[in-house]
């Protein structure tokens, strides 16, 4: 399985998990001229931008560690454009990470 297919598989797994926890998924693989966000959803009044990271094992480190400050900056920029282009106004937002290590899923709310 190539990296793109692996990514899609685990993003779908993360989306299913988040929906089971009560988050409503609005967008998957949102892309625009500024970048890409894996999942966008609603959690109560919050608009939630979600980055999904998968690792088979700990040899490459914890998956959440891959959401570096540089990656966070790209996600923020893309989220700003999403808010602007969808006329979201003053909707409260947060940035979450779903870390998948093997079969273990961890949802980190307000990760950055």
N, C-alpha and C positions, 0 to 999 in steps of 0.2 A: 504494500500500500504506500503511495507516495505521500509527501508531507501535506499537500493540499487536501487530499482525501482524509488523512488522519486528522487534520485540523477540523474539517467539517464534521467528522464523526464525533469528536469530543466537544465541539461547540453545540451540536445537537443534544448530546448527553447533558451538558451544562444547562441548556435551555429547558430540557425536561425536568431536571432537578430543581431549577429555580421556580418553574411553574408549580411544581409540587409543594414548594415552600410559600406559595402565594403571590409571587411576582408575575405580572402580566408581560409577556414578551410582545413588543411592538415591531421591532426590526431585527433582522439577522443579517450579519455581514454588511452593515451600512457603509457605503463608500461614497466619497465625494472628492473634489479636487484637493482637499487638504489631507486626506488619509482614510483610515478604515477603523470601524469599531465593531467588535464581534457581536455584541448583543445590546439592544436598547430596550428598556422595559419600564414598567410602572410598579412602584411599591408604595401603596397608599398615595400620598400627595407628591412623592418624589419621582422625578424622572431619573432613571438609573442607567449609567453607561458602564458596560461590563466588558472586561478583558478576560479571555479564557486562556489559560496556560496548562499544557499537559507535559508530563514526563513519565516515561515508563518506570524509571527507578531513580534513586538519588545520585547516581553517578554524575549527572549534569547539575546537581543541586536541586533545591526546592523550586517547583515551578513558579511560585509567586515572586521569587528573586529575579526572574526574567523580566518583570515589569519595572524596568530601570527608570531613573529620573528622565532620561531622554524619551523613552517610550511613553511615560506619563505626559510629557509635554506634547507629544504628537496627539495623544488621545484627547487632551484638553482642547487643543486647537480644533480638532475635528468636531468635538462636542459643541464648541462655541459656534462653529459654522452651522451645525445641525439646529441649534437653538435659534439662530438668526434666520435661517432659510425656512424653518417651520413655524416661525412667528410665535415662539413659546413664551415670550415675555419674561415675567418674573417667577417662573416655575422653579421650585427648589430642586436641586440636582445633587447627585452624588456619584462617586466613581468606585465601583466594586471590582474585585478580582475573584474569579473562580479558578482555583488551583486543583488540578487533577494529577495525583501521583499514583500510578498504577490504577487501581480501582477506587481509591479513596478520593472523595470530592470534598473540598473545603471552600465555603463561601465566605469571603472576607469583605464585609460591608464597610463602606467608607474607607477604602484601602489607601486612598491618597487624595 
